[in-house]
Each structure stands twice: as structure tokens, then as C-alpha cells.
Amino acid sequence: MIKKRLNKKSMKKTIKNSDETRKSIIKELKNHQIAALSRGILLPSPLCSEIASFIERNSIVEIKKRNMMDGICPHCCKAHIKNLAEAYSLAPKATEHLLSLFEGEIGHEGYYLDENTLCKVMPLIQNKFRNFAEEIKNEDCANPAFA
């Protein structure tokens, strides 16, 4: 009987801490979203919610967090942000802003963990299109038909 009460009590405490952590992460991301907007960078709210969810489910340890970056692998977080940026077709300036929130490399040799799932870091398609456009422009300039 006592054992069940302790489990229910600790379960309520864990849920309460989880809710507080999530609210804290979302609040911090909202602050970054407002700061970015003041510099002309638009960060969609659903994107920020997905980042907050990733941080919450991938916290390494339950510690008293000073900020959202405590207890999370910055390499994995940057890799996930990079993948989300591709999925949302985020502007390069916005992607750079989000990546600058975390120190370190993007992922671990092309991969990162999301809970127990190993994910591949997606290449930036925006850069591929930009490079492709530059190649076409250079070829057109060299082609006498376009001169």
C-alpha cells in the first residue's frame, strides 16, 4: 500500500517537473523568436514547438536547469534543428540564427540521436540549389549563344 502511494506521488512530481521544464523551454524559445524577429528573422512557432519537444524528450539527465541548453547534447540538437530547417524550408539566415544558439558541431559524424533513434543529418538542399544556380550562371556566361 505504501509503495503504491510513493509511486503515485513521485509520478505526479515527475509530471509536474516535466510540465515546468516544457514551459521553461518554450518560454526561452519564444524569447529567441522575438529577438530574431527584431533582426528581421522569422522563426515559425510550430518549428519552435518541435525544437522544444526535441529538447524535452532528449534531456540527458534530470538536473536543475539554468537554461534550455543544460542537459542536452548540443551536437544532436544542432543536427535536429538543421533537419527541421530543411523540412520547413527555412531561410538560411534563420537557420544560422537557430544553429548559433548551440555550441559545437552539427551532429556526430553525420548522425544524431532522437530518443533511441539514430537519425541521419540531412544535407542542406538550399546550398545545393544555390550552387547549381551559380553553375548555370557561369555556364551561360561562357556560352557564346548567350553573349
N, CA, C and O of each residue as an XYZ file, in Angstrom:
588
protein
N       0.814     -1.193      0.000
C       0.000      0.000      0.000
C       0.864      1.266      0.000
O       0.611      2.180     -0.784
N       1.859      1.329      0.850
C       2.736      2.481      0.931
C       3.521      2.628     -0.367
O       3.727      3.738     -0.857
N       3.955      1.501     -0.917
C       4.736      1.517     -2.147
C       3.943      2.168     -3.282
O       4.493      2.963     -4.044
N       2.660      1.837     -3.398
C       1.829      2.413     -4.441
C       1.679      3.923     -4.256
O       1.701      4.673     -5.233
N       1.529      4.365     -3.026
C       1.397      5.800     -2.753
C       2.669      6.544     -3.152
O       2.604      7.621     -3.743
N       3.813      5.971     -2.830
C       5.076      6.607     -3.179
C       5.232      6.715     -4.691
O       5.682      7.736     -5.211
N       4.855      5.647     -5.388
C       4.969      5.672     -6.846
C       4.049      6.719     -7.462
O       4.443      7.440     -8.379
N       2.820      6.799     -6.952
C       1.888      7.801     -7.477
C       2.388      9.204     -7.162
O       2.283     10.108     -7.990
N       2.930      9.379     -5.965
C       3.428     10.686     -5.555
C       4.622     11.101     -6.424
O       4.682     12.233     -6.905
N       5.563     10.186     -6.618
C       6.735     10.512     -7.449
C       6.338     10.710     -8.906
O       6.949     11.507     -9.618
N       5.312      9.981     -9.349
C       4.826     10.127    -10.714
C       4.236     11.530    -10.919
O       4.486     12.169    -11.942
N       3.454     12.004     -9.945
C       2.877     13.345    -10.032
C       3.978     14.401    -10.052
O       3.897     15.384    -10.789
N       5.016     14.183     -9.226
C       6.132     15.118     -9.165
C       6.870     15.151    -10.506
O       7.246     16.223    -10.981
N       7.076     13.976    -11.116
C       7.748     13.891    -12.414
C       6.938     14.607    -13.484
O       7.498     15.340    -14.298
N       5.631     14.403    -13.491
C       4.764     15.063    -14.468
C       4.810     16.576    -14.268
O       4.891     17.334    -15.234
N       4.758     17.011    -13.004
C       4.817     18.439    -12.703
C       6.150     19.032    -13.181
O       6.170     20.093    -13.806
N       7.260     18.348    -12.886
C       8.577     18.815    -13.324
C       8.669     18.861    -14.844
O       9.257     19.784    -15.408
N       8.086     17.860    -15.507
C       8.103     17.805    -16.963
C       7.333     18.984    -17.545
O       7.784     19.605    -18.508
N       6.177     19.296    -16.968
C       5.385     20.431    -17.436
C       6.142     21.739    -17.234
O       6.141     22.604    -18.110
N       6.785     21.880    -16.080
C       7.556     23.089    -15.796
C       8.741     23.216    -16.751
O       9.040     24.305    -17.241
N       9.408     22.100    -17.009
C      10.542     22.102    -17.933
C      10.091     22.518    -19.320
O      10.723     23.361    -19.956
N       8.997     21.928    -19.794
C       8.474     22.257    -21.126
C       8.116     23.738    -21.216
O       8.451     24.402    -22.196
N       7.435     24.254    -20.189
C       7.055     25.672    -20.188
C       8.295     26.559    -20.202
O       8.321     27.586    -20.880
N       9.314     26.166    -19.458
C      10.564     26.927    -19.399
C      11.264     26.941    -20.760
O      11.756     27.980    -21.201
N      11.305     25.797    -21.413
C      11.944     25.687    -22.732
C      11.190     26.527    -23.751
O      11.796     27.263    -24.530
N       9.858     26.414    -23.742
C       9.040     27.171    -24.696
C       9.210     28.671    -24.455
O       9.307     29.449    -25.404
N       9.245     29.075    -23.181
C       9.430     30.496    -22.857
C      10.768     30.996    -23.403
O      10.837     32.075    -23.990
N      11.816     30.218    -23.212
C      13.138     30.622    -23.699
C      13.171     30.686    -25.229
O      13.758     31.603    -25.803
N      12.541     29.714    -25.880
C      12.491     29.741    -27.343
C      11.678     30.931    -27.854
O      12.025     31.527    -28.873
N      10.603     31.275    -27.153
C       9.795     32.457    -27.527
C      10.661     33.716    -27.447
O      10.581     34.588    -28.311
N      11.494     33.802    -26.394
C      12.392     34.950    -26.270
C      13.359     35.022    -27.451
O      13.619     36.101    -27.984
N      13.892     33.863    -27.857
C      14.788     33.823    -29.022
C      14.027     34.173    -30.298
O      14.567     34.817    -31.198
N      12.771     33.744    -30.366
C      11.933     34.032    -31.527
C      11.700     35.542    -31.647
O      11.762     36.092    -32.747
N      11.436     36.205    -30.536
C      11.215     37.653    -30.536
C      12.506     38.390    -30.890
O      12.491     39.343    -31.669
N      13.619     37.942    -30.312
C      14.919     38.568    -30.616
C      15.246     38.428    -32.100
O      15.757     39.361    -32.719
N      14.950     37.262    -32.666
C      15.211     37.034    -34.091
C      14.321     37.937    -34.945
O      14.772     38.493    -35.946
N      13.074     38.077    -34.551
C      12.134     38.909    -35.301
C      12.586     40.368    -35.331
O      12.399     41.066    -36.328
N      13.178     40.816    -34.230
C      13.671     42.197    -34.181
C      14.828     42.413    -35.162
O      15.133     43.549    -35.522
N      15.467     41.325    -35.591
C      16.542     41.406    -36.589
C      16.053     41.011    -37.982
O      16.850     40.825    -38.902
N      14.740     40.886    -38.121
C      14.172     40.561    -39.424
C      14.203     39.084    -39.769
O      14.104     38.724    -40.942
N      14.338     38.223    -38.770
C      14.394     36.780    -38.996
C      13.103     36.163    -38.466
O      12.772     36.318    -37.291
N      12.376     35.463    -39.336
C      11.121     34.834    -38.944
C      11.353     33.376    -38.570
O      11.840     32.587    -39.379
N      10.997     33.026    -37.333
C      11.066     31.637    -36.863
C       9.634     31.170    -36.592
O       9.008     31.646    -35.645
N       9.105     30.255    -37.398
C       7.725     29.807    -37.222
C       7.496     29.164    -35.846
O       8.346     28.428    -35.345
N       6.344     29.451    -35.250
C       6.009     28.898    -33.927
C       5.995     27.370    -33.911
O       6.494     26.773    -32.957
N       5.430     26.706    -34.956
C       5.456     25.233    -34.938
C       6.883     24.677    -34.914
O       7.143     23.646    -34.293
N       7.794     25.358    -35.587
C       9.200     24.946    -35.586
C       9.768     25.046    -34.174
O      10.437     24.124    -33.706
N       9.507     26.152    -33.499
C       9.991     26.335    -32.123
C       9.385     25.285    -31.194
O      10.064     24.794    -30.293
N       8.117     24.938    -31.405
C       7.476     23.895    -30.593
C       8.152     22.541    -30.804
O       8.341     21.778    -29.856
N       8.513     22.249    -32.061
C       9.195     20.981    -32.347
C      10.588     20.945    -31.723
O      11.030     19.898    -31.249
N      11.273     22.075    -31.721
C      12.590     22.147    -31.075
C      12.442     21.929    -29.573
O      13.223     21.198    -28.965
N      11.434     22.569    -28.980
C      11.178     22.409    -27.536
C      10.870     20.947    -27.205
O      11.341     20.423    -26.195
N      10.090     20.302    -28.043
C       9.750     18.892    -27.839
C      10.995     18.012    -27.913
O      11.162     17.094    -27.110
N      11.874     18.299    -28.888
C      13.125     17.545    -29.027
C      13.984     17.707    -27.769
O      14.508     16.730    -27.235
N      14.122     18.943    -27.308
C      14.935     19.211    -26.122
C      14.366     18.486    -24.905
O      15.106     17.907    -24.109
N      13.051     18.527    -24.774
C      12.413     17.887    -23.620
C      12.618     16.369    -23.632
O      12.965     15.783    -22.607
N      12.408     15.743    -24.773
C      12.491     14.277    -24.803
C      13.928     13.761    -24.852
O      14.165     12.569    -24.660
N      14.886     14.652    -25.106
C      16.274     14.220    -25.203
C      17.176     14.770    -24.109
O      18.400     14.718    -24.231
N      16.586     15.296    -23.044
C      17.396     15.753    -21.924
C      18.167     14.565    -21.383
O      17.600     13.503    -21.124
N      19.461     14.757    -21.217
C      20.339     13.661    -20.811
C      20.085     13.260    -19.364
O      20.003     12.073    -19.049
N      19.962     14.230    -18.505
C      19.718     13.959    -17.089
C      18.726     14.970    -16.547
O      18.591     16.077    -17.069
N      18.037     14.569    -15.495
C      17.135     15.489    -14.816
C      17.965     16.330    -13.860
O      18.329     15.880    -12.774
N      18.254     17.534    -14.269
C      19.016     18.438    -13.421
C      18.257     19.748    -13.313
O      17.375     20.041    -14.120
N      18.610     20.525    -12.313
C      18.007     21.846    -12.209
C      18.635     22.683    -13.308
O      19.813     23.033    -13.238
N      17.853     23.000    -14.311
C      18.379     23.654    -15.500
C      18.403     25.162    -15.332
O      17.423     25.772    -14.906
N      19.532     25.747    -15.671
C      19.640     27.205    -15.694
C      19.022     27.739    -16.979
O      18.430     28.819    -16.988
N      19.159     26.993    -18.049
C      18.549     27.382    -19.317
C      18.273     26.123    -20.133
O      18.607     25.017    -19.709
N      17.671     26.292    -21.286
C      17.238     25.131    -22.071
C      18.395     24.297    -22.590
O      18.195     23.132    -22.935
N      19.601     24.852    -22.659
C      20.733     24.123    -23.216
C      21.365     23.165    -22.206
O      22.136     22.285    -22.588
N      21.046     23.327    -20.932
C      21.595     22.428    -19.916
C      20.946     21.052    -20.038
O      19.724     20.941    -20.141
N      21.755     20.025    -20.028
C      21.238     18.655    -20.041
C      20.906     18.109    -21.410
O      20.286     17.050    -21.515
N      21.302     18.805    -22.465
C      21.030     18.335    -23.828
C      22.342     18.330    -24.606
O      23.190     19.198    -24.403
N      22.507     17.358    -25.490
C      23.708     17.323    -26.327
C      23.565     18.401    -27.411
O      22.666     18.314    -28.247
N      24.428     19.403    -27.406
C      24.298     20.479    -28.392
C      24.518     20.003    -29.828
O      23.942     20.563    -30.761
N      25.344     18.976    -30.010
C      25.601     18.445    -31.352
C      24.332     17.829    -31.936
O      23.993     18.060    -33.097
N      23.635     17.036    -31.110
C      22.388     16.398    -31.558
C      21.306     17.444    -31.799
O      20.538     17.340    -32.755
N      21.247     18.447    -30.933
C      20.241     19.497    -31.070
C      20.465     20.290    -32.356
O      19.513     20.590    -33.076
N      21.714     20.627    -32.642
C      22.018     21.357    -33.874
C      21.656     20.524    -35.106
O      21.147     21.055    -36.092
N      21.919     19.234    -35.044
C      21.595     18.358    -36.178
C      20.082     18.295    -36.390
O      19.604     18.350    -37.524
N      19.336     18.179    -35.296
C      17.879     18.127    -35.410
C      17.335     19.452    -35.954
O      16.434     19.461    -36.792
N      17.883     20.558    -35.475
C      17.469     21.877    -35.973
C      17.755     21.985    -37.465
O      16.941     22.521    -38.218
N      18.902     21.482    -37.893
C      19.254     21.521    -39.318
C      18.230     20.742    -40.142
O      17.793     21.203    -41.197
N      17.847     19.550    -39.652
C      16.846     18.756    -40.365
C      15.490     19.456    -40.384
O      14.802     19.455    -41.405
N      15.104     20.058    -39.249
C      13.834     20.787    -39.203
C      13.865     21.986    -40.148
O      12.873     22.281    -40.814
N      14.990     22.669    -40.203
C      15.119     23.825    -41.095
C      14.888     23.418    -42.543
O      14.257     24.149    -43.306
N      15.396     22.261    -42.915
C      15.170     21.748    -44.274
C      13.696     21.427    -44.486
O      13.126     21.763    -45.524
N      13.079     20.774    -43.501
C      11.666     20.392    -43.615
C      10.764     21.627    -43.722
O       9.754     21.602    -44.426
N      11.130     22.699    -43.027
C      10.340     23.933    -43.044
C      10.783     24.895    -44.149
O      10.217     25.981    -44.275
N      11.769     24.524    -44.941
C      12.336     25.398    -45.977
C      12.683     26.764    -45.383
O      12.364     27.812    -45.945
N      13.336     26.712    -44.247
C      13.703     27.920    -43.520
C      14.779     28.693    -44.274
O      15.659     28.099    -44.897
N      14.704     29.995    -44.214
C      15.711     30.845    -44.855
C      17.075     30.585    -44.220
O      17.155     30.314    -43.022
N      18.147     30.665    -45.007
C      19.491     30.411    -44.469
C      19.830     31.272    -43.245
O      20.473     30.798    -42.308
N      19.400     32.529    -43.256
C      19.671     33.427    -42.135
C      18.989     32.919    -40.850
O      19.569     32.989    -39.766
N      17.769     32.413    -40.979
C      17.032     31.877    -39.827
C      17.684     30.590    -39.326
O      17.778     30.364    -38.119
N      18.132     29.751    -40.259
C      18.809     28.510    -39.887
C      20.093     28.821    -39.132
O      20.377     28.207    -38.103
N      20.860     29.761    -39.634
C      22.106     30.158    -38.965
C      21.831     30.696    -37.564
O      22.580     30.422    -36.626
N      20.745     31.467    -37.430
C      20.388     32.018    -36.116
C      20.102     30.892    -35.123
O      20.607     30.905    -34.001
N      19.294     29.923    -35.538
C      18.958     28.808    -34.638
C      20.189     27.976    -34.291
O      20.369     27.584    -33.138
N      21.028     27.708    -35.274
C      22.224     26.904    -35.026
C      23.197     27.622    -34.087
O      23.951     26.982    -33.353
N      23.172     28.946    -34.120
C      24.089     29.716    -33.268
C      23.705     29.654    -31.785
O      24.490     30.058    -30.927
N      22.509     29.153    -31.478
C      22.080     29.037    -30.083
C      22.838     27.937    -29.345
O      22.883     27.918    -28.115
N      23.435     27.019    -30.111
C      24.135     25.887    -29.516
C      25.580     25.869    -29.977
O      25.874     26.186    -31.130
N      26.475     25.503    -29.086
C      27.897     25.416    -29.425
C      28.200     24.045    -30.020
O      27.446     23.090    -29.832
N      29.311     23.966    -30.735
C      29.787     22.676    -31.218
C      29.417     22.387    -32.656
O      28.902     23.235    -33.385
N      29.704     21.156    -33.030
C      29.484     20.679    -34.392
C      28.017     20.307    -34.599
O      27.238     20.233    -33.650
N      27.663     20.077    -35.858
C      26.316     19.616    -36.191
C      26.339     18.093    -36.226
O      26.898     17.495    -37.145
N      25.732     17.474    -35.224
C      25.666     16.021    -35.151
C      27.002     15.383    -34.802
O      27.960     16.055    -34.421
N      27.031     14.071    -34.944
C      28.222     13.264    -34.657
C      28.537     12.460    -35.917
O      27.976     11.389    -36.146
N      29.440     12.996    -36.719
C      29.857     12.350    -37.970
C      28.665     12.010    -38.867
O      28.571     10.912    -39.415
N      27.756     12.984    -39.001
C      26.622     12.828    -39.907
C      25.378     12.212    -39.285
O      24.394     11.984    -39.989
N      25.395     11.938    -37.995
C      24.249     11.321    -37.321
C      23.976     12.010    -35.991
O      24.815     12.739    -35.462
N      22.753     11.754    -35.455
C      22.415     12.230    -34.121
C      21.336     11.327    -33.538
O      20.668     10.587    -34.260
N      21.178     11.400    -32.224
C      20.160     10.600    -31.547
C      18.933     11.443    -31.241
O      19.030     12.582    -30.784
N      17.779     10.849    -31.507
C      16.499     11.414    -31.094
C      15.822     10.321    -30.285
O      15.300      9.357    -30.844
N      15.832     10.473    -28.979
C      15.466      9.432    -28.015
C      16.351      8.214    -28.296
O      17.565      8.281    -28.105
N      15.766      7.116    -28.741
C      16.549      5.905    -29.002
C      16.741      5.664    -30.499
O      17.146      4.574    -30.903
N      16.458      6.660    -31.312
C      16.534      6.511    -32.757
C      17.756      7.234    -33.305
O      17.979      8.410    -33.017
N      18.538      6.522    -34.091
C      19.684      7.126    -34.757
C      19.193      7.766    -36.055
O      18.625      7.086    -36.910
N      19.411      9.060    -36.199
C      18.933      9.817    -37.365
C      20.117     10.342    -38.164
O      21.172     10.646    -37.608
N      19.928     10.441    -39.463
C      20.969     10.975    -40.348
C      20.749     12.473    -40.514
O      19.620     12.933    -40.682
N      21.837     13.222    -40.466
C      21.765     14.663    -40.700
C      21.580     14.865    -42.198
O      22.357     14.355    -43.005
N      20.548     15.610    -42.557
C      20.250     15.837    -43.962
C      21.134     16.951    -44.511
O      21.399     17.933    -43.817
N      21.589     16.804    -45.750
C      22.394     17.883    -46.352
C      21.502     19.091    -46.632
O      20.298     18.947    -46.845
N      22.093     20.265    -46.630
C      21.328     21.479    -46.914
C      21.017     21.558    -48.399
O      21.915     21.752    -49.219
N      19.758     21.409    -48.738
C      19.329     21.460    -50.137
C      19.453     22.884    -50.655
O      19.771     23.097    -51.825
N      19.202     23.870    -49.778
C      19.277     25.269    -50.191
C      20.637     25.561    -50.809
O      20.726     26.232    -51.837
N      21.695     25.058    -50.183
C      23.042     25.281    -50.699
C      23.237     24.606    -52.044
O      23.911     25.140    -52.924
N      22.636     23.416    -52.200
C      22.754     22.708    -53.474
C      22.113     23.522    -54.587
O      22.683     23.655    -55.671
N      20.909     24.078    -54.319
C      20.241     24.883    -55.331
C      21.047     26.137    -55.639
O      21.171     26.537    -56.797
N      21.593     26.753    -54.596
C      22.383     27.968    -54.787
C      23.607     27.655    -55.650
O      23.914     28.408    -56.574
N      24.312     26.550    -55.360
C      25.493     26.160    -56.137
C      25.116     25.815    -57.569
O      25.836     26.156    -58.507
N      23.975     25.130    -57.734
C      23.503     24.754    -59.069
C      23.192     26.002    -59.890
O      23.523     26.076    -61.074
N      22.551     26.985    -59.248
C      22.217     28.235    -59.946
C      23.485     28.971    -60.364
O      23.544     29.539    -61.455
N      24.502     28.961    -59.496
C      25.771     29.607    -59.835
C      26.456     28.904    -61.002
O      27.044     29.556    -61.865
N      26.379     27.555    -61.027
C      26.979     26.799    -62.124
C      26.305     27.137    -63.445
O      26.975     27.333    -64.459
N      24.971     27.206    -63.428
C      24.228     27.532    -64.651
C      24.591     28.939    -65.109
O      24.811     29.176    -66.297
N      24.652     29.870    -64.161
C      25.001     31.250    -64.487
C      26.392     31.312    -65.122
O      26.592     32.008    -66.117
N      27.343     30.589    -64.550
C      28.712     30.569    -65.076
C      28.765     29.939    -66.457
O      29.490     30.411    -67.333
N      27.978     28.845    -66.656
C      27.951     28.203    -67.963
C      27.326     29.126    -69.002
O      27.815     29.215    -70.128
N      26.239     29.820    -68.627
C      25.571     30.737    -69.548
C      26.502     31.879    -69.956
O      26.499     32.308    -71.110
N      27.298     32.367    -68.999
C      28.231     33.458    -69.300
C      29.317     33.000    -70.258
O      29.803     33.776    -71.081
N      29.695     31.730    -70.144
C      30.748     31.199    -71.002
C      30.215     30.772    -72.367
O      30.987     30.641    -73.317
N      28.913     30.558    -72.473
C      28.310     30.090    -73.719
C      28.134     31.265    -74.691
O      27.479     32.248    -74.344
N      28.717     31.182    -75.924
C      28.621     32.289    -76.885
C      27.185     32.590    -77.306
O      26.888     33.710    -77.721
N      26.294     31.610    -77.205
C      24.897     31.815    -77.612
C      24.195     32.819    -76.705
O      23.239     33.473    -77.123
N      24.662     32.942    -75.474
C      24.040     33.848    -74.521
C      24.789     35.181    -74.425
O      24.394     36.067    -73.667
N      25.849     35.313    -75.180
C      26.667     36.540    -75.098
C      26.064     37.665    -75.875
O      26.623     38.761    -75.911
